[in-house]
Amino acid sequence: MKVLVVDDSRVARRIVTKHLQATPAYEAAEVLEAPSGEEGLALFDTSIDVVISDWNMPGISGLQFVQQLREREKSWDRTDEEAVPVVMITTEGTIDKVMEALDSGVKEYVIKPFTAETLIAALNRVMD
C-alpha cells in the first residue's frame, strides 16, 4: 500500500506517519510526504492507494489539490468509483466547509486535533 500525506506542517506529516506505522493494518505502507499541494501533485501517480491532505496550505490549498487530483484521474479514464480515496485533515470544521470538501471529492473529513483512533477509523472507512 502507498499513502501520500500532504501537509505544510512537517510535524503534522510526522504525526500521521507515526499513527500509520503504529497500526498493524498500515505499518507496512510506504508513506510519501509532501509539504505542499504542488509537491503532492508531483508525487501523485497511479500507484497511490490513499491520500491524506491538509486543507490550509500556502500555494494551492488542500481543496484545490484534491480538485486537480480528480482532474488528473479523469485524464487517466478513472471513474468516480476508481478514484483514489482522500482523507482531509483540517481545522476547518464548519458544515459548509465539510460539504465543500465532500463535493470536491474528499471521502472522509477529520478535524484537527485528532487522535490516532479517529484517523485510522477514517482510513478504514475509505479503504473498505
Secondary structure, 3 states (H helix, E strand, C coil): CEEEEECCCHHHHHHHHHHHHCCCCCCCCEEEEECCHHHHHHHCCCCCCEEEEECCCCCCCHHHHHHHHHHHHHHCCCCHHHCCCEEEEECCCCHHHHHHHHHCCCCEEEECCCCHHHHHHHHHHHHC
